[in-house]
Amino acid sequence: MKIRKKFSGHLLRNFQVDYLDSIVCEFVENYKKLRREDLGENGWIKVANIINDNIKNPKELRDLDRVLFEQLVYVLPDKHYLLHLEIEEEEDISSISDKLKEKNLPINKNLLNGDSTNDNLQLVSVRQESDELIFLFRAGYTKDDSDRKTIFFIPCILDFKNKLCIIKIREVFRRKTSLNNRTILSLITKEINHYCDSIHLFAYNKETIHSNLYTMFKEESDRAEKIIKDHSKAYTEVELNKLVKSFIDEELKIQDPALLRSYVERIKSIYYQNEAHTLPTNTFKNRFMFAFAFFDGISTRSITRDSARNHVYHKKLYWTLKDLIHDEKKISEVSMYYKFDPDNFKNVNVTKDFWYTEVTFKESNKAYLIEYYLGSRDPDRRLKSEFIIQEFKKYI
């Protein structure tokens, strides 16, 4: 990769200045001294000046480009849209990569290829990494309160292993543009489908997404409720059933079997809700639900969320709504906490500092949308995203 252009504030404003300081100092001797002495009007311009004046070695420029590229693709975006990727039966990532090279696309171009005045969607770089083809687009500029421009990058990953197209959006920047997420998805999918006849990207059926999210809700609910029941100190479930039935039968004289079952379940729900109040989050063994939304297609009946993002199983609305959700077998949103350990993520070397992530799964624009709660500078975002895909792909 031969870099001809210079770094600008338009590009570097995608990153926090202190992050840039921590990266660029690895490439430039006396960086702190140069930083203090530079007369640039703001931190981004100062860093750009130092890079342009002091980093000349092509390998160092490629290394810097790679670090910034990985941040733009894997760390900074907080909304990940999942579409279905289908490729022709005889094709694989190698053959498709070869076809893309014949299309005169910007294969392995550096980020400076995107530093232009073009406001239309532009493909900046195409790169291959393992089982992924990465397309980095730019869609014009955003502007801050001081009218300073920042290039708006949109990464799109074709994950051949999991048959997924993942379009990633940095929402805080997207809000400063005239583009909505629906338009972005439409533009990107149209471009990708155009690049190669062997690649086909498809939206999902909205009802199918809600049904698959329900499957996830049911599995997580069943798991959590078993833990709550196992931790019940006063009664086993068999004992509780017997006690409640006896009380209703003898004291309330309810004879109708269906009505009797309904009242038994209601009282048990109150009991288990109370039991859940006493259980700390670590009782749920590395995962729990902290929010969900039930949508009937006309209006939202309920969004149940724990404000501190603790488990939702102590909420009255959880126990009130779960039977209705099981009857309808669809849900529009599930928010999960995952704690990491080698046992639940066997394919990745998890470091001691790699603790947890919090995400919401929902339907949006006929795609699965995964929203990340942790700050955009989370250094383990890439690893966590891999884990989330591994956990979630069985529901797609």
C-alpha positions as CSV (number, residue, x, y, z in Angstrom):
1,M,0.0,0.0,0.0
2,K,1.6,3.2,-1.2
3,I,0.3,6.2,0.8
4,R,0.4,9.5,-1.2
5,K,-2.1,11.6,0.7
6,K,-1.7,13.2,4.1
7,F,-3.6,12.5,7.3
8,S,-6.2,15.2,8.1
9,G,-8.5,16.2,10.9
10,H,-11.5,15.0,8.9
11,L,-10.2,11.4,9.2
12,L,-8.7,11.6,12.7
13,R,-11.8,13.1,14.3
14,N,-13.2,9.6,14.2
15,F,-11.0,8.9,17.2
16,Q,-10.5,10.5,20.6
17,V,-7.3,12.6,20.8
18,D,-6.0,10.7,23.8
19,Y,-6.4,7.4,22.0
20,L,-4.5,8.9,19.0
21,D,-1.8,10.0,21.4
22,S,-1.4,6.5,22.8
23,I,-1.1,5.0,19.3
24,V,1.1,7.6,17.5
25,C,3.6,7.8,20.3
26,E,4.6,4.2,19.4
27,F,5.7,5.4,16.0
28,V,7.3,8.8,16.7
29,E,10.2,9.5,19.0
30,N,9.8,12.5,21.4
31,Y,6.1,12.5,20.6
32,K,5.1,14.3,23.8
33,K,7.6,17.0,23.1
34,L,6.4,17.5,19.5
35,R,2.8,17.5,20.7
36,R,3.4,20.3,23.1
37,E,5.3,22.3,20.5
38,D,3.0,21.9,17.5
39,L,0.9,25.0,16.7
40,G,-2.1,23.2,15.2
41,E,-5.5,24.7,16.1
42,N,-6.7,21.6,18.0
43,G,-5.6,18.1,19.1
44,W,-6.6,16.3,15.9
45,I,-4.7,18.8,13.7
46,K,-1.6,18.6,15.9
47,V,-1.6,14.8,15.7
48,A,-2.1,14.9,11.9
49,N,0.8,17.3,11.6
50,I,3.1,15.1,13.6
51,I,2.1,12.0,11.6
52,N,2.7,13.7,8.3
53,D,6.0,15.3,9.3
54,N,7.5,12.3,11.2
55,I,6.2,9.0,9.9
56,K,7.7,8.4,6.4
57,N,8.5,4.7,6.6
58,P,6.0,2.8,4.4
59,K,5.8,-0.2,6.8
60,E,5.1,2.1,9.8
61,L,2.4,3.9,7.7
62,R,0.8,0.6,6.9
63,D,0.9,-0.5,10.5
64,L,-0.7,2.8,11.6
65,D,-3.3,2.4,8.9
66,R,-4.1,-1.1,10.1
67,V,-4.6,-0.1,13.7
68,L,-6.9,2.7,12.8
69,F,-8.8,0.5,10.3
70,E,-9.4,-2.1,13.0
71,Q,-10.8,0.6,15.3
72,L,-13.2,1.8,12.7
73,V,-14.4,-1.7,11.8
74,Y,-14.4,-3.6,15.0
75,V,-14.4,-1.2,18.0
76,L,-16.2,2.1,17.3
77,P,-19.6,1.0,15.8
78,D,-22.3,0.3,18.4
79,K,-25.1,-0.9,16.1
80,H,-24.6,-4.1,14.1
81,Y,-27.2,-5.1,11.5
82,L,-27.2,-8.8,10.5
83,L,-28.5,-9.8,7.1
84,H,-28.4,-13.2,5.4
85,L,-25.4,-13.9,3.2
86,E,-25.8,-16.4,0.4
87,I,-23.1,-17.4,-2.1
88,E,-23.2,-19.6,-5.1
89,E,-22.6,-23.2,-4.3
90,E,-19.3,-23.5,-6.2
91,E,-17.9,-20.3,-4.7
92,D,-15.8,-19.6,-1.6
93,I,-14.1,-16.6,-0.1
94,S,-11.0,-17.1,-2.2
95,S,-12.8,-17.2,-5.6
96,I,-15.0,-14.3,-4.7
97,S,-12.0,-12.3,-3.6
98,D,-10.3,-13.0,-6.9
99,K,-13.4,-11.8,-8.8
100,L,-13.5,-8.6,-6.7
101,K,-9.9,-7.9,-7.7
102,E,-11.0,-8.0,-11.4
103,K,-13.6,-5.3,-10.7
104,N,-11.0,-2.6,-10.1
105,L,-12.2,-2.2,-6.5
106,P,-9.9,-0.5,-3.9
107,I,-8.4,-3.7,-2.6
108,N,-6.2,-3.1,0.4
109,K,-6.3,0.7,-0.1
110,N,-5.4,2.8,2.9
111,L,-7.8,4.9,4.9
112,L,-6.6,8.1,3.2
113,N,-8.4,6.8,0.0
114,G,-11.6,8.0,1.8
115,D,-10.4,11.5,2.6
116,S,-12.1,13.2,-0.3
117,T,-14.8,15.8,-0.8
118,N,-17.2,13.2,-2.1
119,D,-20.6,13.3,-0.3
120,N,-22.0,10.2,-2.0
121,L,-21.4,6.7,-0.8
122,Q,-17.9,5.7,-1.6
123,L,-16.0,2.4,-1.2
124,V,-12.8,3.2,0.6
125,S,-11.1,-0.2,1.0
126,V,-11.7,-3.9,0.7
127,R,-9.7,-6.3,2.8
128,Q,-9.7,-10.0,3.6
129,E,-9.1,-11.3,7.1
130,S,-9.5,-15.0,7.7
131,D,-13.1,-15.9,6.8
132,E,-14.2,-12.3,6.4
133,L,-14.3,-9.9,3.5
134,I,-14.4,-6.3,4.9
135,F,-15.8,-3.4,2.9
136,L,-15.2,0.0,4.4
137,F,-17.5,2.7,3.0
138,R,-17.6,6.4,3.6
139,A,-20.9,8.4,3.4
140,G,-19.9,12.0,3.3
141,Y,-19.1,14.0,6.4
142,T,-20.7,14.8,9.8
143,K,-20.3,18.2,11.4
144,D,-19.9,19.0,15.1
145,D,-21.1,22.1,16.9
146,S,-18.0,24.0,15.7
147,D,-18.8,23.0,12.1
148,R,-15.7,20.7,12.0
149,K,-16.1,17.9,9.5
150,T,-15.6,14.2,10.3
151,I,-15.6,11.4,7.7
152,F,-18.6,9.1,8.3
153,F,-17.3,5.5,7.8
154,I,-19.6,2.5,7.5
155,P,-18.0,-1.0,7.7
156,C,-19.6,-4.0,6.2
157,I,-18.3,-7.5,6.9
158,L,-19.2,-10.6,4.9
159,D,-18.8,-13.4,7.4
160,F,-18.4,-16.5,5.2
161,K,-18.2,-18.8,8.2
162,N,-21.5,-17.8,9.7
163,K,-23.2,-16.9,6.4
164,L,-23.9,-13.3,7.6
165,C,-23.5,-9.8,6.3
166,I,-22.8,-7.5,9.2
167,I,-23.3,-3.7,8.6
168,K,-22.0,-1.6,11.4
169,I,-23.1,1.9,12.2
170,R,-21.7,4.4,14.7
171,E,-25.0,5.9,15.9
172,V,-23.6,9.0,17.4
173,F,-22.2,10.0,14.0
174,R,-25.1,8.7,12.0
175,R,-27.5,11.1,13.9
176,K,-25.4,14.1,12.5
177,T,-26.0,13.1,8.9
178,S,-29.2,13.2,6.7
179,L,-29.1,9.4,6.4
180,N,-31.4,7.1,8.4
181,N,-30.5,3.5,9.1
182,R,-32.9,2.1,6.6
183,T,-31.3,4.1,3.8
184,I,-27.8,3.0,4.8
185,L,-28.8,-0.6,4.8
186,S,-30.4,-0.2,1.4
187,L,-27.4,1.6,-0.1
188,I,-24.8,-0.9,1.3
189,T,-26.7,-4.0,0.2
190,K,-27.3,-2.7,-3.2
191,E,-23.5,-1.9,-3.6
192,I,-22.4,-5.3,-2.3
193,N,-24.9,-7.2,-4.5
194,H,-23.6,-5.2,-7.5
195,Y,-19.9,-6.0,-6.9
196,C,-20.2,-9.8,-7.6
197,D,-23.0,-11.9,-9.1
198,S,-22.0,-14.8,-6.7
199,I,-22.9,-12.7,-3.6
200,H,-26.5,-12.3,-2.5
201,L,-27.6,-10.4,0.5
202,F,-31.2,-10.9,1.8
203,A,-33.3,-9.3,4.5
204,Y,-35.1,-11.5,7.0
205,N,-38.9,-11.9,7.5
206,K,-40.0,-9.6,10.3
207,E,-42.2,-12.3,11.9
208,T,-39.4,-14.8,11.7
209,I,-37.1,-12.5,13.6
210,H,-39.8,-12.0,16.3
211,S,-40.3,-15.8,16.5
212,N,-36.6,-16.5,16.8
213,L,-36.2,-13.8,19.5
214,Y,-39.0,-15.6,21.3
215,T,-37.0,-18.9,21.2
216,M,-34.1,-17.0,22.8
217,F,-36.4,-15.5,25.4
218,K,-37.9,-18.9,26.2
219,E,-34.6,-20.6,26.6
220,E,-33.2,-17.9,28.8
221,S,-36.4,-17.7,30.9
222,D,-36.5,-21.5,31.4
223,R,-32.9,-21.5,32.4
224,A,-33.3,-18.6,34.9
225,E,-36.5,-20.0,36.4
226,K,-34.8,-23.3,37.0
227,I,-32.1,-21.5,38.9
228,I,-34.6,-19.6,41.0
229,K,-36.5,-22.7,41.8
230,D,-33.3,-24.6,42.7
231,H,-32.4,-21.8,45.1
232,S,-35.8,-21.7,46.8
233,K,-35.2,-22.4,50.5
234,A,-38.7,-22.9,51.8
235,Y,-40.3,-25.2,49.3
236,T,-39.5,-27.4,46.3
237,E,-41.7,-26.9,43.3
238,V,-43.6,-30.1,44.1
239,E,-44.2,-28.9,47.7
240,L,-45.2,-25.5,46.5
241,N,-47.7,-26.9,44.0
242,K,-49.3,-29.1,46.6
243,L,-49.5,-26.3,49.2
244,V,-51.0,-23.8,46.8
245,K,-53.5,-26.3,45.3
246,S,-54.6,-27.3,48.8
247,F,-55.1,-23.7,49.9
248,I,-57.2,-22.8,46.8
249,D,-59.2,-25.9,46.9
250,E,-60.0,-25.8,50.7
251,E,-60.2,-22.0,51.3
252,L,-61.5,-20.6,48.0
253,K,-63.5,-23.7,46.9
254,I,-62.5,-23.3,43.2
255,Q,-63.5,-26.5,41.4
256,D,-62.9,-25.6,37.7
257,P,-59.6,-27.4,36.8
258,A,-58.5,-24.7,34.3
259,L,-59.2,-21.9,36.7
260,L,-57.5,-23.8,39.5
261,R,-54.3,-24.2,37.3
262,S,-54.4,-20.5,36.5
263,Y,-54.5,-19.4,40.1
264,V,-51.8,-21.9,41.1
265,E,-49.5,-20.5,38.5
266,R,-50.2,-16.9,39.6
267,I,-49.4,-17.6,43.2
268,K,-46.3,-19.5,42.3
269,S,-45.2,-16.5,40.1
270,I,-45.5,-14.2,43.1
271,Y,-43.6,-16.6,45.2
272,Y,-40.7,-17.0,42.7
273,Q,-40.6,-13.3,42.0
274,N,-40.1,-12.8,45.7
275,E,-37.4,-15.5,45.7
276,A,-35.6,-13.7,42.8
277,H,-35.4,-10.5,44.8
278,T,-33.0,-12.2,47.1
279,L,-30.7,-13.6,44.4
280,P,-27.6,-11.6,43.3
281,T,-26.9,-11.5,39.6
282,N,-23.9,-13.9,39.8
283,T,-26.4,-16.6,40.8
284,F,-27.4,-16.8,37.1
285,K,-24.0,-18.2,36.1
286,N,-22.5,-15.8,33.5
287,R,-25.7,-14.7,31.8
288,F,-29.1,-13.1,32.5
289,M,-31.8,-11.1,30.8
290,F,-32.1,-7.5,31.9
291,A,-34.8,-6.3,29.5
292,F,-37.3,-7.4,27.0
293,A,-40.1,-5.9,24.9
294,F,-43.4,-7.5,23.8
295,F,-45.0,-6.1,20.7
296,D,-48.4,-7.2,19.4
297,G,-48.0,-5.7,15.9
298,I,-50.3,-2.7,16.8
299,S,-48.9,-1.2,19.9
300,T,-46.2,-2.0,22.4
301,R,-47.8,-3.8,25.3
302,S,-44.7,-3.6,27.5
303,I,-41.0,-2.9,27.7
304,T,-39.6,-4.3,30.8
305,R,-36.2,-3.1,31.8
306,D,-34.1,-3.0,34.9
307,S,-32.7,0.5,35.1
308,A,-29.4,-0.8,36.6
309,R,-29.2,-3.6,34.1
310,N,-29.5,-6.2,36.8
311,H,-31.6,-9.3,36.1
312,V,-35.3,-8.8,35.2
313,Y,-36.6,-11.9,37.0
314,H,-37.5,-9.9,40.2
315,K,-39.8,-7.7,38.2
316,K,-43.6,-8.2,38.5
317,L,-44.1,-7.4,34.8
318,Y,-41.8,-10.3,33.9
319,W,-43.9,-12.8,35.7
320,T,-47.2,-11.2,34.5
321,L,-46.2,-11.1,30.8
322,K,-44.3,-14.3,30.4
323,D,-47.3,-16.5,30.0
324,L,-48.9,-14.2,27.4
325,I,-45.5,-14.1,25.5
326,H,-45.4,-17.9,25.6
327,D,-49.0,-18.0,24.2
328,E,-48.2,-15.6,21.3
329,K,-44.6,-17.0,20.8
330,K,-43.1,-13.8,19.6
331,I,-41.1,-11.0,21.2
332,S,-39.5,-7.9,19.7
333,E,-36.5,-7.3,21.9
334,V,-34.3,-9.1,24.3
335,S,-31.4,-7.6,26.3
336,M,-28.7,-9.8,27.7
337,Y,-25.8,-9.6,30.1
338,Y,-23.0,-12.1,29.3
339,K,-20.0,-12.7,31.6
340,F,-17.1,-14.4,29.9
341,D,-15.0,-17.4,30.9
342,P,-13.2,-20.1,28.9
343,D,-16.0,-22.6,29.4
344,N,-18.6,-20.5,27.5
345,F,-16.3,-19.3,24.8
346,K,-13.9,-22.1,24.0
347,N,-12.6,-20.9,20.7
348,V,-11.0,-17.6,22.0
349,N,-8.3,-17.0,24.5
350,V,-10.1,-14.8,27.1
351,T,-7.8,-12.5,29.1
352,K,-8.3,-11.9,32.8
353,D,-9.5,-8.3,32.0
354,F,-12.1,-9.5,29.5
355,W,-15.1,-9.5,31.8
356,Y,-18.5,-9.0,30.3
357,T,-20.7,-7.4,27.7
358,E,-24.3,-6.1,27.6
359,V,-26.3,-6.2,24.4
360,T,-29.8,-5.8,23.0
361,F,-31.2,-8.1,20.2
362,K,-34.1,-6.7,18.2
363,E,-35.7,-6.5,14.8
364,S,-35.0,-3.4,12.8
365,N,-35.6,-2.8,9.0
366,K,-36.0,-6.5,8.5
367,A,-32.6,-7.3,9.9
368,Y,-31.4,-8.5,13.3
369,L,-30.0,-5.5,15.2
370,I,-27.4,-6.0,17.9
371,E,-26.9,-2.9,20.1
372,Y,-23.9,-2.7,22.4
373,Y,-24.1,-0.8,25.7
374,L,-20.5,-0.5,26.6
375,G,-18.5,2.6,25.6
376,S,-17.3,2.8,22.0
377,R,-13.7,2.6,23.2
378,D,-14.0,-0.8,24.7
379,P,-10.8,-2.5,23.5
380,D,-12.3,-5.9,23.6
381,R,-15.3,-5.0,21.4
382,R,-14.1,-7.2,18.6
383,L,-13.7,-10.3,20.7
384,K,-17.0,-9.7,22.4
385,S,-18.7,-9.3,19.0
386,E,-17.3,-12.7,18.0
387,F,-18.7,-14.2,21.2
388,I,-22.1,-12.6,20.6
389,I,-22.3,-14.0,17.1
390,Q,-21.3,-17.4,18.4
391,E,-24.1,-17.3,21.0
392,F,-26.8,-15.8,18.8
393,K,-26.3,-17.5,15.5
394,K,-28.3,-20.6,16.6
395,Y,-31.4,-18.4,16.7
396,I,-31.0,-17.1,13.2
